[in-house]
């Protein structure tokens, strides 16, 4: 079993806007196809660090939310709903890296991880 300590991820809490985005994520069952930190469905890509992906940006994500792609359904999110989803993905992105290829397992089962510095809100 692998362990990390609370100091590895610090104090994490989502903003009110990000929580609204998380609710949209959950209510539309996005996690049935997509993953965050490798947890969720496997039909779509992991979105843990999609916000900081240099090949994707807010405009790409907003277009994807409503137009779909391949097996992704077309949603009819309002502008505000898209903004909250973006905020949720942005704040998830700030919590760390996935996959964390620089993580090192120690002999005692603890893992030394590389993470992003989470900004207090």
C-alpha positions in Angstrom: 0.0 0.0 0.0 1.3 3.5 -0.8 0.8 6.5 1.4 1.2 10.2 1.2 0.9 12.7 4.1 -1.5 15.7 4.3 1.6 18.0 3.9 1.9 16.6 0.4 -1.3 18.3 -0.7 -1.9 21.1 1.8 -5.2 22.7 2.5 -7.5 22.2 -0.5 -10.9 23.6 -0.9 -12.8 24.6 -3.9 -14.3 28.1 -4.5 -18.0 28.5 -4.5 -18.0 28.8 -8.3 -15.9 25.6 -8.7 -18.3 23.7 -6.4 -21.1 24.8 -8.7 -19.0 23.4 -11.6 -18.4 20.2 -9.7 -22.2 19.8 -9.2 -22.7 20.2 -13.0 -19.9 17.6 -13.5 -21.7 15.2 -11.1 -25.3 15.9 -12.2 -24.4 15.3 -15.8 -22.5 12.1 -14.9 -19.2 13.3 -16.5 -17.3 10.9 -14.3 -18.9 7.9 -16.1 -16.7 8.6 -19.1 -13.9 10.9 -17.8 -11.5 10.5 -14.9 -9.9 12.9 -12.4 -6.7 11.5 -11.0 -7.4 8.2 -12.8 -10.8 7.7 -11.1 -13.9 7.5 -13.3 -14.8 6.0 -16.6 -12.5 5.2 -19.4 -14.4 6.2 -22.5 -13.1 9.7 -22.4 -9.7 11.2 -21.4 -8.5 12.0 -17.9 -9.2 15.7 -17.3 -7.1 16.2 -14.2 -4.7 18.6 -15.9 -6.7 19.5 -19.0 -6.8 23.2 -18.0 -3.0 23.6 -18.1 -2.6 21.6 -21.3 -1.0 24.0 -23.8 -2.9 22.4 -26.7 -6.2 23.1 -25.1 -7.6 26.3 -23.6 -10.9 27.7 -22.2 -12.3 28.2 -25.6 -11.6 24.7 -26.7 -13.1 23.3 -23.5 -16.3 25.5 -23.8 -16.8 24.4 -27.4 -16.3 20.8 -26.4 -18.9 21.0 -23.6 -21.7 21.9 -26.1 -20.5 20.3 -29.3 -19.3 16.9 -28.1 -16.8 14.8 -30.0 -17.0 11.3 -31.2 -19.0 9.5 -28.4 -19.3 12.6 -26.2 -22.8 13.8 -26.1 -23.8 17.4 -27.0 -24.7 19.3 -23.9 -26.7 22.5 -23.8 -24.9 24.3 -21.0 -25.4 28.0 -20.5 -22.5 30.4 -20.6 -22.5 30.5 -16.8 -22.6 26.7 -16.5 -19.6 26.5 -18.9 -17.7 29.1 -16.7 -18.3 27.0 -13.6 -17.1 23.8 -15.2 -14.0 25.7 -16.4 -13.4 26.9 -12.8 -13.9 23.4 -11.4 -11.4 22.0 -13.9 -9.0 24.8 -13.3 -9.0 24.3 -9.5 -8.7 20.5 -9.9 -5.7 21.1 -12.2 -4.0 23.2 -9.5 -4.0 20.3 -7.0 -1.4 18.2 -8.7 -0.2 16.1 -11.6 -1.7 13.0 -13.1 -0.1 10.7 -13.9 2.6 11.7 -11.5 5.6 10.1 -13.2 8.1 11.6 -10.9 6.6 10.0 -7.7 9.1 7.8 -5.9 8.0 4.9 -3.6 10.1 4.6 -0.5 10.8 1.2 1.2 8.3 1.9 4.0 5.4 2.4 1.5 5.3 6.2 1.6 5.4 8.0 -1.7 7.3 11.2 -2.4 5.3 13.1 -4.9 5.7 16.2 -7.1 2.7 18.4 -6.8 1.5 21.8 -7.8 1.4 24.6 -5.3 -2.2 25.1 -4.5 -3.1 28.8 -4.2 -5.3 29.7 -1.2 -8.5 31.4 -2.0 
